[in-house]
Amino acid sequence: MPYCPECGGEMLYISRTKHYVCKSCGLSLTYQELVEIREKSWENHNVDEDERSRMRKEYLRWWLSKKK
């Protein structure tokens, strides 16, 4: 069962309208919209990981330079 990208609530599939609807906030999305939102979220997550990695390396370089 998919979860809402807005509030994290459970989403129900309504076959008549072919939409997923959140039980909590009422957000209504097609399957394609749900997939696109998840892909964007995952891309942003990967960018954040790259940024964190870069910052760690910079900090380590700085910290090691102070020890010499």
Phi and psi restraints in degrees (value plus and minus 20) as a CYANA .aco file:
   2 PRO   PHI     -93.5   -53.5
   2 PRO   PSI     137.7   177.7
   3 TYR   PHI    -134.1   -94.1
   3 TYR   PSI     131.0   171.0
   4 CYS   PHI     -86.9   -46.9
   4 CYS   PSI     111.8   151.8
   5 PRO   PHI     -93.0   -53.0
   5 PRO   PSI     -36.3     3.7
   6 GLU   PHI    -107.4   -67.4
   6 GLU   PSI     -71.1   -31.1
   7 CYS   PHI    -139.2   -99.2
   7 CYS   PSI     -30.8     9.2
   8 GLY   PHI      65.6   105.6
   8 GLY   PSI     -16.5    23.5
   9 GLY   PHI     -93.6   -53.6
   9 GLY   PSI     147.2   187.2
  10 GLU   PHI     -92.6   -52.6
  10 GLU   PSI     124.5   164.5
  11 MET   PHI    -132.1   -92.1
  11 MET   PSI     117.0   157.0
  12 LEU   PHI    -124.2   -84.2
  12 LEU   PSI     124.1   164.1
  13 TYR   PHI    -112.6   -72.6
  13 TYR   PSI     105.9   145.9
  14 ILE   PHI    -124.0   -84.0
  14 ILE   PSI      85.9   125.9
  15 SER   PHI     -87.9   -47.9
  15 SER   PSI     -50.1   -10.1
  16 ARG   PHI     -82.6   -42.6
  16 ARG   PSI     -61.1   -21.1
  17 THR   PHI    -121.8   -81.8
  17 THR   PSI     -27.4    12.6
  18 LYS   PHI      36.9    76.9
  18 LYS   PSI      24.7    64.7
  19 HIS   PHI    -149.7  -109.7
  19 HIS   PSI     133.4   173.4
  20 TYR   PHI    -117.0   -77.0
  20 TYR   PSI     112.7   152.7
  21 VAL   PHI    -144.0  -104.0
  21 VAL   PSI     111.3   151.3
  22 CYS   PHI     -94.3   -54.3
  22 CYS   PSI     113.0   153.0
  23 LYS   PHI     -88.1   -48.1
  23 LYS   PSI     -50.0   -10.0
  24 SER   PHI    -107.3   -67.3
  24 SER   PSI     -75.4   -35.4
  25 CYS   PHI    -125.6   -85.6
  25 CYS   PSI     -30.2     9.8
  26 GLY   PHI      65.3   105.3
  26 GLY   PSI     -14.6    25.4
  27 LEU   PHI     -78.6   -38.6
  27 LEU   PSI     114.0   154.0
  28 SER   PHI    -140.1  -100.1
  28 SER   PSI     104.1   144.1
  29 LEU   PHI    -157.7  -117.7
  29 LEU   PSI     128.1   168.1
  30 THR   PHI     -98.4   -58.4
  30 THR   PSI     148.5   188.5
  31 TYR   PHI     -80.3   -40.3
  31 TYR   PSI     -63.2   -23.2
  32 GLN   PHI     -81.6   -41.6
  32 GLN   PSI     -63.4   -23.4
  33 GLU   PHI     -82.8   -42.8
  33 GLU   PSI     -60.3   -20.3
  34 LEU   PHI     -82.5   -42.5
  34 LEU   PSI     -63.7   -23.7
  35 VAL   PHI     -83.6   -43.6
  35 VAL   PSI     -63.7   -23.7
  36 GLU   PHI     -83.6   -43.6
  36 GLU   PSI     -61.7   -21.7
  37 ILE   PHI     -83.7   -43.7
  37 ILE   PSI     -62.0   -22.0
  38 ARG   PHI     -84.4   -44.4
  38 ARG   PSI     -60.4   -20.4
  39 GLU   PHI     -84.0   -44.0
  39 GLU   PSI     -63.2   -23.2
  40 LYS   PHI     -82.5   -42.5
  40 LYS   PSI     -62.3   -22.3
  41 SER   PHI     -82.0   -42.0
  41 SER   PSI     -62.3   -22.3
  42 TRP   PHI     -86.7   -46.7
  42 TRP   PSI     -59.2   -19.2
  43 GLU   PHI     -82.4   -42.4
  43 GLU   PSI     -63.8   -23.8
  44 ASN   PHI     -84.1   -44.1
  44 ASN   PSI     -57.1   -17.1
  45 HIS   PHI     -83.8   -43.8
  45 HIS   PSI     -61.8   -21.8
  46 ASN   PHI     -85.5   -45.5
  46 ASN   PSI     -59.0   -19.0
  47 VAL   PHI     -82.8   -42.8
  47 VAL   PSI     -61.9   -21.9
  48 ASP   PHI     -82.1   -42.1
  48 ASP   PSI     -61.0   -21.0
  49 GLU   PHI     -83.5   -43.5
  49 GLU   PSI     -61.5   -21.5
  50 ASP   PHI     -83.1   -43.1
  50 ASP   PSI     -61.7   -21.7
  51 GLU   PHI     -85.0   -45.0
  51 GLU   PSI     -63.0   -23.0
  52 ARG   PHI     -82.3   -42.3
  52 ARG   PSI     -62.4   -22.4
  53 SER   PHI     -81.7   -41.7
  53 SER   PSI     -63.9   -23.9
  54 ARG   PHI     -81.9   -41.9
  54 ARG   PSI     -64.2   -24.2
  55 MET   PHI     -85.3   -45.3
  55 MET   PSI     -58.7   -18.7
  56 ARG   PHI     -81.9   -41.9
  56 ARG   PSI     -64.4   -24.4
  57 LYS   PHI     -83.2   -43.2
  57 LYS   PSI     -62.1   -22.1
  58 GLU   PHI     -83.3   -43.3
  58 GLU   PSI     -63.0   -23.0
  59 TYR   PHI     -83.3   -43.3
  59 TYR   PSI     -64.9   -24.9
  60 LEU   PHI     -80.8   -40.8
  60 LEU   PSI     -62.8   -22.8
  61 ARG   PHI     -80.4   -40.4
  61 ARG   PSI     -65.3   -25.3
  62 TRP   PHI     -82.3   -42.3
  62 TRP   PSI     -66.9   -26.9
  63 TRP   PHI     -83.2   -43.2
  63 TRP   PSI     -62.6   -22.6
  64 LEU   PHI     -88.1   -48.1
  64 LEU   PSI     -52.9   -12.9
  65 SER   PHI     -88.1   -48.1
  65 SER   PSI     -48.6    -8.6
  66 LYS   PHI     -95.9   -55.9
  66 LYS   PSI     -39.8     0.2
  67 LYS   PHI    -106.6   -66.6
  67 LYS   PSI     -33.7     6.3
